[in-house]
Every structure is written in structure tokens, then in C-alpha cells.
Amino acid sequence: MIPLGDENPTRSFPIVTVTLIIVNVLVFLYDKLIGWGAPRALFEYAMIPCTISGTCEYQLPPVTPHYLTIFTSMFLHAGFLHLGGNMLYLWIFGNNVEDALGHAKFLFWYLLWGVAAAMSHVALNAYSSVPTVGASGAIAGALGAYFVLFPTARIRVLVIFFFIIDVIAVPAFFLLGLWFLMQFQFQPGVATMAHAGGFVAGAATILILGRNRILRQLRYRTYYHRHLPPDF
């Protein structure tokens, strides 16, 4: 199932989500242009687990301070499909989470979810020297937050089953719950534990902050802006 959109309109323009998408796309294009097809940034700014855990067999040159690669790697992607899939999920689910949390808070938590995802990956791959890139860990945090905030929101998905192609609507808890469970299957070349860690971090954030309180504030902001005087 490929998500196409949700039936959950936002109350404000998702400036942070849009900016993150633009930055990710620009970084991807810039890397491809300056690298002439060689994945230069994937090696200079990717996160390498053993450099974070300090267990590398051979000391790698710190082109970028190792701890900073936790953040720089969030804006790198290996290919068009990797980038496109991540940005699709960020647009569909990130805008509503940003709407609920507020712009500044969403950016803060997005980056923190990315850190949690990276640490989850490092914890299980401490000796790995394979570069890790992608925004999917941070985006997984947005998925976890959406899962808790809007479990019954309808998500339009493209279903392809043999010769049957159709678009159906399913509740968010079903699609995102299935996505989360799939992270515990072996997927070559995919940092599934980073996804799982980010998802759990996002869900935990909403539970700790208080789901009902967040939704009450969202309803208040919606009511307030709808009832402003015309010349406000």
C-alpha cells in the first residue's frame, strides 16, 4: 500500500514541513551536481555507526565532526526513490503533526526524533562502518506522533494486488501500525531499527506532552482564528 494523502485538513500552512522538503530536495540535487554522479556527500556527511560508538577498527578521518553527522545525515538520500518516498511520507503526515504541535516545536521534535532514530540504529550496529543516510528516522517520529494524535484519520492508499489497482481509504492506525510492524522484518540496506526507534520516540513524545492537551490547543487555535474580526 502506497499512501497518497490523508483526509485530515490542516488549520495552518505547514511552513516547516515544506521547508524541510525543499531543503532535502536541494541538498540531494546539489550533491548530485557537485559529485558528477559520485556519492561524495554520502561519505563526507553520512553517519557511520562505529564513529559514533567509538568502535571503528580503523580510525576514520573526521571530514565532519562525527557527532554532527547525526544531523547532516538526516538531509542526505541515496537515490530518487529514497528521497521521493521519504518526502511523500513527510508531506502526508508531517503537516498535521506540525499543525498540532506548532511550527517551532515541530522542528525541535523532528530533529530530536532523528537523533533518537540514529541512536537506535547505533545501539544495534555499533561496529558497523556502513554509512547511514536519510530523513526516514526523523519522519518515522512524525508517523509515531500522527499515530497517537490522529489514529482514526482516513488515509488514501494505492493498492496493487496482482492485476487489481485501486485507491482505498484506511484508518491511520491500520496503515501506520502495519508500517511499524514491517520494520521488524529484515530489509537489506534499510536501517529498520532507526525507523522503529524514531516511531517510538514520536509516539512517546505525544503521550508525554499530553495528547488531549495538544488537541485542545489545536481546537482553540482553530476557533480563535476563525472568529477574528475581518480587519484584524
HELIX and SHEET records of a PDB file:
HELIX    1   1 ILE A   15  GLY A   35  1                                  21    
HELIX    2   2 ARG A   40  GLU A   44  1                                   5    
HELIX    3   3 PRO A   49  SER A   53  1                                   5    
HELIX    4   4 HIS A   66  LEU A   68  5                                   3    
HELIX    5   5 THR A   69  THR A   72  1                                   4    
HELIX    6   6 SER A   73  PHE A   75  5                                   3    
HELIX    7   7 PHE A   80  TYR A   89  1                                  10    
HELIX    8   8 LEU A   90  GLY A   94  3                                   5    
HELIX    9   9 ASN A   95  LEU A  101  1                                   7    
HELIX   10  10 HIS A  103  LEU A  124  1                                  22    
HELIX   11  11 SER A  136  LEU A  149  1                                  14    
HELIX   12  12 ALA A  172  MET A  182  1                                  11    
HELIX   13  13 THR A  192  LEU A  209  1                                  18    
HELIX   14  14 ARG A  211  ARG A  226  1                                  16    
SHEET    1   A 3 ILE A   2  ASP A   6  0                                        
SHEET    2   A 3 ARG A 154  PHE A 161 -1                                        
SHEET    3   A 3 ILE A 164  PRO A 171 -1                                        
END                                                                             
